[in-house]
Amino acid sequence: MFIIDFDDTLFDTYRFKQARLEAVKKFGVDENLYKETYARARLDQDGNYIYDDRRHAQILAASGFDEEVIFSAFAGVSARLKDFMLPGALDFLQSIRNLKQPMILLSLGDPKFQEAKVKGVDISQYFDRLFMVPDTKEKVLCELLQICDHDCWLINDKIDETQKLLSAFPQLQVVLRQSNEFSESDYARSGLKYFSDLVSVKNYVISQFK
């Protein structure tokens, strides 16, 4: 079974965020305000992910910006989601699919926003099941690993999250796609297997697959 993350694993979320920042800069939103309001829009008071274009636009509107103008700017970036797929992502998915094991997309974030992104890049057909969760991946992994009777791979980008999941589920085989959100030294110190691109991730998985 292959359990694959979406953001910064298949999809260049770092570049997507930067494009959204550039889209609203022309209306006077500077980088510090963008990041501060993004952080507020991202989570609710219980720590659940609730981010979407409208919510961020509403929060920026509270700082004096035109909500509809900001929303339209965000929506314009969201309209070209395929531009933000990481190089080699489709070949990676097809190659993993060719191994004829269950493929699961497990994405953390606001479910509606994540579903819209996945639909926008048109990759649902590669997966047997899709999970978009607003709180934690652990509950889904617990369910999935109960029915996994072969090697169970987790392909992700986030170091701390992966270490916590591996601690909870030591039977996982893990490989990371290096994200621009973290430094090379962070990945090196993690002790986890990682690669800078999906071609290398693909080649490693295929070489290790039993």
mmCIF file of the C-alpha atoms, coordinates in Angstrom:
data_MODEL
# 
_entry.id   MODEL 
# 
loop_
_atom_site.group_PDB 
_atom_site.id 
_atom_site.type_symbol 
_atom_site.label_atom_id 
_atom_site.label_alt_id 
_atom_site.label_comp_id 
_atom_site.label_asym_id 
_atom_site.label_entity_id 
_atom_site.label_seq_id 
_atom_site.pdbx_PDB_ins_code 
_atom_site.Cartn_x 
_atom_site.Cartn_y 
_atom_site.Cartn_z 
_atom_site.occupancy 
_atom_site.B_iso_or_equiv 
_atom_site.pdbx_formal_charge 
_atom_site.auth_seq_id 
_atom_site.auth_comp_id 
_atom_site.auth_asym_id 
_atom_site.auth_atom_id 
_atom_site.pdbx_PDB_model_num 
ATOM 1   C CA . MET A 1 1   ? 0.000   0.000  0.000   1.00 0.00 ? 1   MET A CA 1 
ATOM 2   C CA . PHE A 1 2   ? 1.183   3.496  -0.832  1.00 0.00 ? 2   PHE A CA 1 
ATOM 3   C CA . ILE A 1 3   ? -0.087  6.376  1.296   1.00 0.00 ? 3   ILE A CA 1 
ATOM 4   C CA . ILE A 1 4   ? 0.822   9.603  -0.453  1.00 0.00 ? 4   ILE A CA 1 
ATOM 5   C CA . ASP A 1 5   ? 0.588   13.184 0.769   1.00 0.00 ? 5   ASP A CA 1 
ATOM 6   C CA . PHE A 1 6   ? -0.520  16.002 -1.537  1.00 0.00 ? 6   PHE A CA 1 
ATOM 7   C CA . ASP A 1 7   ? 0.866   19.408 -0.492  1.00 0.00 ? 7   ASP A CA 1 
ATOM 8   C CA . ASP A 1 8   ? 4.575   19.815 -1.253  1.00 0.00 ? 8   ASP A CA 1 
ATOM 9   C CA . THR A 1 9   ? 4.761   16.120 -2.115  1.00 0.00 ? 9   THR A CA 1 
ATOM 10  C CA . LEU A 1 10  ? 2.868   16.088 -5.414  1.00 0.00 ? 10  LEU A CA 1 
ATOM 11  C CA . PHE A 1 11  ? 1.811   19.728 -5.526  1.00 0.00 ? 11  PHE A CA 1 
ATOM 12  C CA . ASP A 1 12  ? 4.187   22.690 -5.175  1.00 0.00 ? 12  ASP A CA 1 
ATOM 13  C CA . THR A 1 13  ? 2.321   24.348 -2.337  1.00 0.00 ? 13  THR A CA 1 
ATOM 14  C CA . TYR A 1 14  ? 5.281   26.603 -1.578  1.00 0.00 ? 14  TYR A CA 1 
ATOM 15  C CA . ARG A 1 15  ? 5.145   28.092 -5.087  1.00 0.00 ? 15  ARG A CA 1 
ATOM 16  C CA . PHE A 1 16  ? 1.326   28.180 -4.953  1.00 0.00 ? 16  PHE A CA 1 
ATOM 17  C CA . LYS A 1 17  ? 1.472   30.309 -1.795  1.00 0.00 ? 17  LYS A CA 1 
ATOM 18  C CA . GLN A 1 18  ? 4.054   32.595 -3.354  1.00 0.00 ? 18  GLN A CA 1 
ATOM 19  C CA . ALA A 1 19  ? 1.851   33.092 -6.409  1.00 0.00 ? 19  ALA A CA 1 
ATOM 20  C CA . ARG A 1 20  ? -1.059  33.999 -4.160  1.00 0.00 ? 20  ARG A CA 1 
ATOM 21  C CA . LEU A 1 21  ? 1.108   36.526 -2.344  1.00 0.00 ? 21  LEU A CA 1 
ATOM 22  C CA . GLU A 1 22  ? 2.166   38.087 -5.647  1.00 0.00 ? 22  GLU A CA 1 
ATOM 23  C CA . ALA A 1 23  ? -1.465  38.230 -6.780  1.00 0.00 ? 23  ALA A CA 1 
ATOM 24  C CA . VAL A 1 24  ? -2.507  40.383 -3.811  1.00 0.00 ? 24  VAL A CA 1 
ATOM 25  C CA . LYS A 1 25  ? 0.658   42.472 -3.538  1.00 0.00 ? 25  LYS A CA 1 
ATOM 26  C CA . LYS A 1 26  ? -0.581  44.650 -6.385  1.00 0.00 ? 26  LYS A CA 1 
ATOM 27  C CA . PHE A 1 27  ? -3.496  45.659 -4.152  1.00 0.00 ? 27  PHE A CA 1 
ATOM 28  C CA . GLY A 1 28  ? -1.207  46.685 -1.278  1.00 0.00 ? 28  GLY A CA 1 
ATOM 29  C CA . VAL A 1 29  ? -0.971  43.486 0.763   1.00 0.00 ? 29  VAL A CA 1 
ATOM 30  C CA . ASP A 1 30  ? 2.638   43.158 1.903   1.00 0.00 ? 30  ASP A CA 1 
ATOM 31  C CA . GLU A 1 31  ? 4.359   39.880 2.727   1.00 0.00 ? 31  GLU A CA 1 
ATOM 32  C CA . ASN A 1 32  ? 4.172   40.261 6.500   1.00 0.00 ? 32  ASN A CA 1 
ATOM 33  C CA . LEU A 1 33  ? 0.438   40.957 6.446   1.00 0.00 ? 33  LEU A CA 1 
ATOM 34  C CA . TYR A 1 34  ? -0.141  38.115 4.014   1.00 0.00 ? 34  TYR A CA 1 
ATOM 35  C CA . LYS A 1 35  ? 1.672   35.633 6.263   1.00 0.00 ? 35  LYS A CA 1 
ATOM 36  C CA . GLU A 1 36  ? -0.014  36.918 9.421   1.00 0.00 ? 36  GLU A CA 1 
ATOM 37  C CA . THR A 1 37  ? -3.500  36.718 7.931   1.00 0.00 ? 37  THR A CA 1 
ATOM 38  C CA . TYR A 1 38  ? -2.747  33.362 6.317   1.00 0.00 ? 38  TYR A CA 1 
ATOM 39  C CA . ALA A 1 39  ? -1.868  31.964 9.743   1.00 0.00 ? 39  ALA A CA 1 
ATOM 40  C CA . ARG A 1 40  ? -5.165  33.291 11.145  1.00 0.00 ? 40  ARG A CA 1 
ATOM 41  C CA . ALA A 1 41  ? -7.151  31.899 8.241   1.00 0.00 ? 41  ALA A CA 1 
ATOM 42  C CA . ARG A 1 42  ? -5.520  28.494 8.419   1.00 0.00 ? 42  ARG A CA 1 
ATOM 43  C CA . LEU A 1 43  ? -6.843  27.060 11.694  1.00 0.00 ? 43  LEU A CA 1 
ATOM 44  C CA . ASP A 1 44  ? -9.901  27.357 13.889  1.00 0.00 ? 44  ASP A CA 1 
ATOM 45  C CA . GLN A 1 45  ? -9.739  27.646 17.681  1.00 0.00 ? 45  GLN A CA 1 
ATOM 46  C CA . ASP A 1 46  ? -9.614  23.847 18.014  1.00 0.00 ? 46  ASP A CA 1 
ATOM 47  C CA . GLY A 1 47  ? -6.671  23.485 15.656  1.00 0.00 ? 47  GLY A CA 1 
ATOM 48  C CA . ASN A 1 48  ? -8.661  22.174 12.698  1.00 0.00 ? 48  ASN A CA 1 
ATOM 49  C CA . TYR A 1 49  ? -7.672  23.278 9.208   1.00 0.00 ? 49  TYR A CA 1 
ATOM 50  C CA . ILE A 1 50  ? -10.299 25.582 7.696   1.00 0.00 ? 50  ILE A CA 1 
ATOM 51  C CA . TYR A 1 51  ? -8.370  27.621 5.128   1.00 0.00 ? 51  TYR A CA 1 
ATOM 52  C CA . ASP A 1 52  ? -9.899  28.619 1.809   1.00 0.00 ? 52  ASP A CA 1 
ATOM 53  C CA . ASP A 1 53  ? -9.831  31.603 -0.571  1.00 0.00 ? 53  ASP A CA 1 
ATOM 54  C CA . ARG A 1 54  ? -12.926 33.232 0.889   1.00 0.00 ? 54  ARG A CA 1 
ATOM 55  C CA . ARG A 1 55  ? -11.850 33.017 4.512   1.00 0.00 ? 55  ARG A CA 1 
ATOM 56  C CA . HIS A 1 56  ? -8.460  34.590 3.796   1.00 0.00 ? 56  HIS A CA 1 
ATOM 57  C CA . ALA A 1 57  ? -10.101 37.341 1.749   1.00 0.00 ? 57  ALA A CA 1 
ATOM 58  C CA . GLN A 1 58  ? -12.503 38.075 4.606   1.00 0.00 ? 58  GLN A CA 1 
ATOM 59  C CA . ILE A 1 59  ? -9.661  38.374 7.106   1.00 0.00 ? 59  ILE A CA 1 
ATOM 60  C CA . LEU A 1 60  ? -7.755  40.724 4.812   1.00 0.00 ? 60  LEU A CA 1 
ATOM 61  C CA . ALA A 1 61  ? -10.944 42.742 4.357   1.00 0.00 ? 61  ALA A CA 1 
ATOM 62  C CA . ALA A 1 62  ? -10.895 43.376 8.111   1.00 0.00 ? 62  ALA A CA 1 
ATOM 63  C CA . SER A 1 63  ? -7.574  45.173 7.493   1.00 0.00 ? 63  SER A CA 1 
ATOM 64  C CA . GLY A 1 64  ? -9.206  47.511 4.986   1.00 0.00 ? 64  GLY A CA 1 
ATOM 65  C CA . PHE A 1 65  ? -8.898  45.633 1.708   1.00 0.00 ? 65  PHE A CA 1 
ATOM 66  C CA . ASP A 1 66  ? -11.754 44.966 -0.712  1.00 0.00 ? 66  ASP A CA 1 
ATOM 67  C CA . GLU A 1 67  ? -12.893 41.421 0.000   1.00 0.00 ? 67  GLU A CA 1 
ATOM 68  C CA . GLU A 1 68  ? -14.124 40.706 -3.519  1.00 0.00 ? 68  GLU A CA 1 
ATOM 69  C CA . VAL A 1 69  ? -10.959 42.062 -5.146  1.00 0.00 ? 69  VAL A CA 1 
ATOM 70  C CA . ILE A 1 70  ? -8.768  39.910 -2.899  1.00 0.00 ? 70  ILE A CA 1 
ATOM 71  C CA . PHE A 1 71  ? -10.997 36.865 -3.350  1.00 0.00 ? 71  PHE A CA 1 
ATOM 72  C CA . SER A 1 72  ? -10.851 37.294 -7.125  1.00 0.00 ? 72  SER A CA 1 
ATOM 73  C CA . ALA A 1 73  ? -7.051  37.504 -6.987  1.00 0.00 ? 73  ALA A CA 1 
ATOM 74  C CA . PHE A 1 74  ? -6.840  34.270 -4.982  1.00 0.00 ? 74  PHE A CA 1 
ATOM 75  C CA . ALA A 1 75  ? -9.392  32.583 -7.249  1.00 0.00 ? 75  ALA A CA 1 
ATOM 76  C CA . GLY A 1 76  ? -7.333  33.544 -10.291 1.00 0.00 ? 76  GLY A CA 1 
ATOM 77  C CA . VAL A 1 77  ? -4.374  31.603 -8.917  1.00 0.00 ? 77  VAL A CA 1 
ATOM 78  C CA . SER A 1 78  ? -6.598  28.682 -7.930  1.00 0.00 ? 78  SER A CA 1 
ATOM 79  C CA . ALA A 1 79  ? -7.917  28.563 -11.494 1.00 0.00 ? 79  ALA A CA 1 
ATOM 80  C CA . ARG A 1 80  ? -4.517  27.404 -12.771 1.00 0.00 ? 80  ARG A CA 1 
ATOM 81  C CA . LEU A 1 81  ? -3.754  24.663 -10.274 1.00 0.00 ? 81  LEU A CA 1 
ATOM 82  C CA . LYS A 1 82  ? -2.173  22.344 -12.820 1.00 0.00 ? 82  LYS A CA 1 
ATOM 83  C CA . ASP A 1 83  ? 0.669   24.848 -13.172 1.00 0.00 ? 83  ASP A CA 1 
ATOM 84  C CA . PHE A 1 84  ? 1.740   23.983 -9.639  1.00 0.00 ? 84  PHE A CA 1 
ATOM 85  C CA . MET A 1 85  ? 2.117   20.231 -9.959  1.00 0.00 ? 85  MET A CA 1 
ATOM 86  C CA . LEU A 1 86  ? 5.677   19.256 -9.128  1.00 0.00 ? 86  LEU A CA 1 
ATOM 87  C CA . PRO A 1 87  ? 7.894   18.117 -12.009 1.00 0.00 ? 87  PRO A CA 1 
ATOM 88  C CA . GLY A 1 88  ? 7.526   14.401 -12.569 1.00 0.00 ? 88  GLY A CA 1 
ATOM 89  C CA . ALA A 1 89  ? 4.391   14.075 -10.435 1.00 0.00 ? 89  ALA A CA 1 
ATOM 90  C CA . LEU A 1 90  ? 2.232   12.368 -13.052 1.00 0.00 ? 90  LEU A CA 1 
ATOM 91  C CA . ASP A 1 91  ? 4.998   9.977  -14.087 1.00 0.00 ? 91  ASP A CA 1 
ATOM 92  C CA . PHE A 1 92  ? 5.598   9.252  -10.402 1.00 0.00 ? 92  PHE A CA 1 
ATOM 93  C CA . LEU A 1 93  ? 1.928   8.421  -9.836  1.00 0.00 ? 93  LEU A CA 1 
ATOM 94  C CA . GLN A 1 94  ? 1.698   6.231  -12.918 1.00 0.00 ? 94  GLN A CA 1 
ATOM 95  C CA . SER A 1 95  ? 4.891   4.375  -12.024 1.00 0.00 ? 95  SER A CA 1 
ATOM 96  C CA . ILE A 1 96  ? 3.678   3.707  -8.494  1.00 0.00 ? 96  ILE A CA 1 
ATOM 97  C CA . ARG A 1 97  ? 0.304   2.681  -9.886  1.00 0.00 ? 97  ARG A CA 1 
ATOM 98  C CA . ASN A 1 98  ? 2.094   0.135  -12.079 1.00 0.00 ? 98  ASN A CA 1 
ATOM 99  C CA . LEU A 1 99  ? 3.257   -1.653 -8.932  1.00 0.00 ? 99  LEU A CA 1 
ATOM 100 C CA . LYS A 1 100 ? -0.369  -2.757 -8.553  1.00 0.00 ? 100 LYS A CA 1 
ATOM 101 C CA . GLN A 1 101 ? -0.743  -1.936 -4.887  1.00 0.00 ? 101 GLN A CA 1 
ATOM 102 C CA . PRO A 1 102 ? -3.501  0.139  -3.261  1.00 0.00 ? 102 PRO A CA 1 
ATOM 103 C CA . MET A 1 103 ? -2.812  3.860  -3.556  1.00 0.00 ? 103 MET A CA 1 
ATOM 104 C CA . ILE A 1 104 ? -4.207  6.261  -0.972  1.00 0.00 ? 104 ILE A CA 1 
ATOM 105 C CA . LEU A 1 105 ? -4.104  10.049 -1.083  1.00 0.00 ? 105 LEU A CA 1 
ATOM 106 C CA . LEU A 1 106 ? -3.966  11.400 2.463   1.00 0.00 ? 106 LEU A CA 1 
ATOM 107 C CA . SER A 1 107 ? -4.069  15.186 2.654   1.00 0.00 ? 107 SER A CA 1 
ATOM 108 C CA . LEU A 1 108 ? -4.219  17.412 5.726   1.00 0.00 ? 108 LEU A CA 1 
ATOM 109 C CA . GLY A 1 109 ? -6.201  20.630 5.369   1.00 0.00 ? 109 GLY A CA 1 
ATOM 110 C CA . ASP A 1 110 ? -9.680  22.019 4.950   1.00 0.00 ? 110 ASP A CA 1 
ATOM 111 C CA . PRO A 1 111 ? -11.461 19.115 3.194   1.00 0.00 ? 111 PRO A CA 1 
ATOM 112 C CA . LYS A 1 112 ? -13.334 21.267 0.661   1.00 0.00 ? 112 LYS A CA 1 
ATOM 113 C CA . PHE A 1 113 ? -10.247 23.298 -0.229  1.00 0.00 ? 113 PHE A CA 1 
ATOM 114 C CA . GLN A 1 114 ? -8.085  20.184 -0.515  1.00 0.00 ? 114 GLN A CA 1 
ATOM 115 C CA . GLU A 1 115 ? -10.701 18.403 -2.611  1.00 0.00 ? 115 GLU A CA 1 
ATOM 116 C CA . ALA A 1 116 ? -10.874 21.400 -4.951  1.00 0.00 ? 116 ALA A CA 1 
ATOM 117 C CA . LYS A 1 117 ? -7.094  21.350 -5.387  1.00 0.00 ? 117 LYS A CA 1 
ATOM 118 C CA . VAL A 1 118 ? -6.986  17.617 -6.071  1.00 0.00 ? 118 VAL A CA 1 
ATOM 119 C CA . LYS A 1 119 ? -9.858  17.921 -8.529  1.00 0.00 ? 119 LYS A CA 1 
ATOM 120 C CA . GLY A 1 120 ? -8.172  20.911 -10.162 1.00 0.00 ? 120 GLY A CA 1 
ATOM 121 C CA . VAL A 1 121 ? -4.990  18.966 -10.928 1.00 0.00 ? 121 VAL A CA 1 
ATOM 122 C CA . ASP A 1 122 ? -6.944  15.915 -12.129 1.00 0.00 ? 122 ASP A CA 1 
ATOM 123 C CA . ILE A 1 123 ? -5.150  13.102 -10.303 1.00 0.00 ? 123 ILE A CA 1 
ATOM 124 C CA . SER A 1 124 ? -8.021  11.295 -8.578  1.00 0.00 ? 124 SER A CA 1 
ATOM 125 C CA . GLN A 1 125 ? -7.887  8.453  -11.100 1.00 0.00 ? 125 GLN A CA 1 
ATOM 126 C CA . TYR A 1 126 ? -4.525  7.276  -9.753  1.00 0.00 ? 126 TYR A CA 1 
ATOM 127 C CA . PHE A 1 127 ? -5.901  6.573  -6.284  1.00 0.00 ? 127 PHE A CA 1 
ATOM 128 C CA . ASP A 1 128 ? -8.121  3.914  -4.786  1.00 0.00 ? 128 ASP A CA 1 
ATOM 129 C CA . ARG A 1 129 ? -9.219  6.151  -1.936  1.00 0.00 ? 129 ARG A CA 1 
ATOM 130 C CA . LEU A 1 130 ? -8.923  9.842  -1.118  1.00 0.00 ? 130 LEU A CA 1 
ATOM 131 C CA . PHE A 1 131 ? -8.809  11.240 2.416   1.00 0.00 ? 131 PHE A CA 1 
ATOM 132 C CA . MET A 1 132 ? -8.837  14.957 3.198   1.00 0.00 ? 132 MET A CA 1 
ATOM 133 C CA . VAL A 1 133 ? -8.677  15.453 6.950   1.00 0.00 ? 133 VAL A CA 1 
ATOM 134 C CA . PRO A 1 134 ? -8.887  18.726 8.929   1.00 0.00 ? 134 PRO A CA 1 
ATOM 135 C CA . ASP A 1 135 ? -7.156  17.577 12.098  1.00 0.00 ? 135 ASP A CA 1 
ATOM 136 C CA . THR A 1 136 ? -4.758  14.616 12.059  1.00 0.00 ? 136 THR A CA 1 
ATOM 137 C CA . LYS A 1 137 ? -3.607  11.838 9.764   1.00 0.00 ? 137 LYS A CA 1 
ATOM 138 C CA . GLU A 1 138 ? -3.263  9.341  12.605  1.00 0.00 ? 138 GLU A CA 1 
ATOM 139 C CA . LYS A 1 139 ? -6.893  8.210  12.660  1.00 0.00 ? 139 LYS A CA 1 
ATOM 140 C CA . VAL A 1 140 ? -6.874  7.423  8.957   1.00 0.00 ? 140 VAL A CA 1 
ATOM 141 C CA . LEU A 1 141 ? -3.533  5.641  9.161   1.00 0.00 ? 141 LEU A CA 1 
ATOM 142 C CA . CYS A 1 142 ? -4.810  3.522  12.027  1.00 0.00 ? 142 CYS A CA 1 
ATOM 143 C CA . GLU A 1 143 ? -7.709  2.408  9.849   1.00 0.00 ? 143 GLU A CA 1 
ATOM 144 C CA . LEU A 1 144 ? -5.579  1.804  6.777   1.00 0.00 ? 144 LEU A CA 1 
ATOM 145 C CA . LEU A 1 145 ? -2.831  -0.139 8.492   1.00 0.00 ? 145 LEU A CA 1 
ATOM 146 C CA . GLN A 1 146 ? -5.352  -2.570 9.941   1.00 0.00 ? 146 GLN A CA 1 
ATOM 147 C CA . ILE A 1 147 ? -6.074  -3.780 6.424   1.00 0.00 ? 147 ILE A CA 1 
ATOM 148 C CA . CYS A 1 148 ? -2.552  -3.504 5.014   1.00 0.00 ? 148 CYS A CA 1 
ATOM 149 C CA . ASP A 1 149 ? -1.102  -6.995 4.696   1.00 0.00 ? 149 ASP A CA 1 
ATOM 150 C CA . HIS A 1 150 ? 1.973   -6.008 2.683   1.00 0.00 ? 150 HIS A CA 1 
ATOM 151 C CA . ASP A 1 151 ? 4.580   -3.258 2.756   1.00 0.00 ? 151 ASP A CA 1 
ATOM 152 C CA . CYS A 1 152 ? 2.986   0.046  3.751   1.00 0.00 ? 152 CYS A CA 1 
ATOM 153 C CA . TRP A 1 153 ? 4.716   3.128  2.414   1.00 0.00 ? 153 TRP A CA 1 
ATOM 154 C CA . LEU A 1 154 ? 4.226   6.723  3.498   1.00 0.00 ? 154 LEU A CA 1 
ATOM 155 C CA . ILE A 1 155 ? 5.431   9.314  0.992   1.00 0.00 ? 155 ILE A CA 1 
ATOM 156 C CA . ASN A 1 156 ? 5.410   12.775 2.523   1.00 0.00 ? 156 ASN A CA 1 
ATOM 157 C CA . ASP A 1 157 ? 7.378   16.026 2.810   1.00 0.00 ? 157 ASP A CA 1 
ATOM 158 C CA . LYS A 1 158 ? 6.996   17.219 6.412   1.00 0.00 ? 158 LYS A CA 1 
ATOM 159 C CA . ILE A 1 159 ? 9.715   16.080 8.785   1.00 0.00 ? 159 ILE A CA 1 
ATOM 160 C CA . ASP A 1 160 ? 8.091   16.494 12.223  1.00 0.00 ? 160 ASP A CA 1 
ATOM 161 C CA . GLU A 1 161 ? 4.761   15.092 11.084  1.00 0.00 ? 161 GLU A CA 1 
ATOM 162 C CA . THR A 1 162 ? 6.448   12.061 9.534   1.00 0.00 ? 162 THR A CA 1 
ATOM 163 C CA . GLN A 1 163 ? 8.544   11.385 12.624  1.00 0.00 ? 163 GLN A CA 1 
ATOM 164 C CA . LYS A 1 164 ? 5.433   11.459 14.811  1.00 0.00 ? 164 LYS A CA 1 
ATOM 165 C CA . LEU A 1 165 ? 3.565   9.130  12.465  1.00 0.00 ? 165 LEU A CA 1 
ATOM 166 C CA . LEU A 1 166 ? 6.502   6.757  12.284  1.00 0.00 ? 166 LEU A CA 1 
ATOM 167 C CA . SER A 1 167 ? 6.685   6.701  16.070  1.00 0.00 ? 167 SER A CA 1 
ATOM 168 C CA . ALA A 1 168 ? 3.000   5.775  16.221  1.00 0.00 ? 168 ALA A CA 1 
ATOM 169 C CA . PHE A 1 169 ? 3.218   3.323  13.318  1.00 0.00 ? 169 PHE A CA 1 
ATOM 170 C CA . PRO A 1 170 ? 6.748   1.862  13.197  1.00 0.00 ? 170 PRO A CA 1 
ATOM 171 C CA . GLN A 1 171 ? 5.733   -0.623 10.512  1.00 0.00 ? 171 GLN A CA 1 
ATOM 172 C CA . LEU A 1 172 ? 5.600   2.193  7.959   1.00 0.00 ? 172 LEU A CA 1 
ATOM 173 C CA . GLN A 1 173 ? 8.279   2.519  5.327   1.00 0.00 ? 173 GLN A CA 1 
ATOM 174 C CA . VAL A 1 174 ? 8.918   6.207  4.830   1.00 0.00 ? 174 VAL A CA 1 
ATOM 175 C CA . VAL A 1 175 ? 10.470  8.382  2.152   1.00 0.00 ? 175 VAL A CA 1 
ATOM 176 C CA . LEU A 1 176 ? 10.272  12.172 1.923   1.00 0.00 ? 176 LEU A CA 1 
ATOM 177 C CA . ARG A 1 177 ? 10.203  14.585 -1.002  1.00 0.00 ? 177 ARG A CA 1 
ATOM 178 C CA . GLN A 1 178 ? 12.260  17.575 0.083   1.00 0.00 ? 178 GLN A CA 1 
ATOM 179 C CA . SER A 1 179 ? 10.157  20.724 0.331   1.00 0.00 ? 179 SER A CA 1 
ATOM 180 C CA . ASN A 1 180 ? 11.369  24.306 0.076   1.00 0.00 ? 180 ASN A CA 1 
ATOM 181 C CA . GLU A 1 181 ? 9.679   24.901 3.416   1.00 0.00 ? 181 GLU A CA 1 
ATOM 182 C CA . PHE A 1 182 ? 12.561  23.123 5.166   1.00 0.00 ? 182 PHE A CA 1 
ATOM 183 C CA . SER A 1 183 ? 16.325  23.272 4.813   1.00 0.00 ? 183 SER A CA 1 
ATOM 184 C CA . GLU A 1 184 ? 18.566  20.511 3.520   1.00 0.00 ? 184 GLU A CA 1 
ATOM 185 C CA . SER A 1 185 ? 20.155  20.307 6.970   1.00 0.00 ? 185 SER A CA 1 
ATOM 186 C CA . ASP A 1 186 ? 16.740  19.745 8.567   1.00 0.00 ? 186 ASP A CA 1 
ATOM 187 C CA . TYR A 1 187 ? 16.175  16.743 6.337   1.00 0.00 ? 187 TYR A CA 1 
ATOM 188 C CA . ALA A 1 188 ? 19.701  15.434 6.882   1.00 0.00 ? 188 ALA A CA 1 
ATOM 189 C CA . ARG A 1 189 ? 19.330  15.649 10.669  1.00 0.00 ? 189 ARG A CA 1 
ATOM 190 C CA . SER A 1 190 ? 15.987  13.841 10.595  1.00 0.00 ? 190 SER A CA 1 
ATOM 191 C CA . GLY A 1 191 ? 17.515  10.465 9.837   1.00 0.00 ? 191 GLY A CA 1 
ATOM 192 C CA . LEU A 1 192 ? 14.711  9.837  7.353   1.00 0.00 ? 192 LEU A CA 1 
ATOM 193 C CA . LYS A 1 193 ? 15.235  8.852  3.738   1.00 0.00 ? 193 LYS A CA 1 
ATOM 194 C CA . TYR A 1 194 ? 14.621  11.848 1.504   1.00 0.00 ? 194 TYR A CA 1 
ATOM 195 C CA . PHE A 1 195 ? 15.167  13.080 -2.029  1.00 0.00 ? 195 PHE A CA 1 
ATOM 196 C CA . SER A 1 196 ? 14.943  16.473 -3.675  1.00 0.00 ? 196 SER A CA 1 
ATOM 197 C CA . ASP A 1 197 ? 12.704  15.363 -6.559  1.00 0.00 ? 197 ASP A CA 1 
ATOM 198 C CA . LEU A 1 198 ? 9.987   12.879 -7.389  1.00 0.00 ? 198 LEU A CA 1 
ATOM 199 C CA . VAL A 1 199 ? 12.054  11.062 -9.995  1.00 0.00 ? 199 VAL A CA 1 
ATOM 200 C CA . SER A 1 200 ? 14.502  10.060 -7.266  1.00 0.00 ? 200 SER A CA 1 
ATOM 201 C CA . VAL A 1 201 ? 11.663  9.165  -4.888  1.00 0.00 ? 201 VAL A CA 1 
ATOM 202 C CA . LYS A 1 202 ? 10.122  6.987  -7.594  1.00 0.00 ? 202 LYS A CA 1 
ATOM 203 C CA . ASN A 1 203 ? 13.396  5.220  -8.368  1.00 0.00 ? 203 ASN A CA 1 
ATOM 204 C CA . TYR A 1 204 ? 14.074  4.563  -4.692  1.00 0.00 ? 204 TYR A CA 1 
ATOM 205 C CA . VAL A 1 205 ? 10.600  3.158  -4.023  1.00 0.00 ? 205 VAL A CA 1 
ATOM 206 C CA . ILE A 1 206 ? 10.725  0.890  -7.041  1.00 0.00 ? 206 ILE A CA 1 
ATOM 207 C CA . SER A 1 207 ? 14.174  -0.366 -6.046  1.00 0.00 ? 207 SER A CA 1 
ATOM 208 C CA . GLN A 1 208 ? 12.971  -1.151 -2.503  1.00 0.00 ? 208 GLN A CA 1 
ATOM 209 C CA . PHE A 1 209 ? 9.564   -2.557 -3.356  1.00 0.00 ? 209 PHE A CA 1 
ATOM 210 C CA . LYS A 1 210 ? 9.113   -6.228 -2.533  1.00 0.00 ? 210 LYS A CA 1 
# 
